[in-house]
Amino acid sequence: MKYYIPKLQLGLFSTSQTSIEDKFDGLPWGIPSASWPVCRSCDKTMSLIAQLNHHAERLNLGRSGRSLFIFMCCNPYSQCEWTWDSAEGCNSSFVLEPESLETGITYPPDVAQPDSAEIRFWGNCTYNQERDPGATIWIETEVRVLGWLEQDGSIPESARSDFMSESRYGSLDREYIKSVYNGTKLGSVPSWVQWPQNSDWDFIGQFSDYYGFHTPLPNRDMIESGVWIG
Ligand SMILES: [Zn+2]
């Protein structure tokens, strides 16, 4: 089965966003403020994990112009524990129609004055400095998707359902499972499944906890001096 690996660039080195793009983290494009999801556990706005647009082969959302939004509660003051669970209300994913999308970057609706808000990366959390929670937008440094690298995987289409079946997944050869690409990708099968008994779910992609760059890496001084958002 084919799968697609994002060719990423740190937002720090990207030009200001002027149109809808595939991206990870940062601030979403085009989402109406009223659609920004709020965490059921801590009642604060969630953080964007990914915004991905319809593509007939890579991510089929059923209609051109649709955009998939994936959010999770990342508020360091809340420290919500159940961000991984699909039923606890600490994460949210949804698709918006092109007619519902607005133009421009959207700030979290609980930030009263986005123009004067502090934007903080996760790296800033470690310094334990006093912040004004109402004026601080806690976001992960964004990465922008410059393109997608199409890969021909070794896993056949006939094996797709094995990865979503508890009994069949458990009997798969470990080396075979290890051969599945474990980085961020769209398509094919997951490299790891929390609950393989969810056979009525379709796998669309996975997000790794690291970024893999196919572009030259900037040096550390450039990143640490960063003025991040344009
Ligand atoms: Zn929360």
Boltz pocket constraint, residues with backbone or C-beta under 6 A from the ligand:
constraints:
  - pocket:
      binder: B
      contacts: [[A, 39], [A, 40], [A, 41], [A, 42], [A, 43], [A, 44], [A, 73], [A, 74], [A, 75], [A, 78], [A, 80], [A, 90]]
      max_distance: 6.0
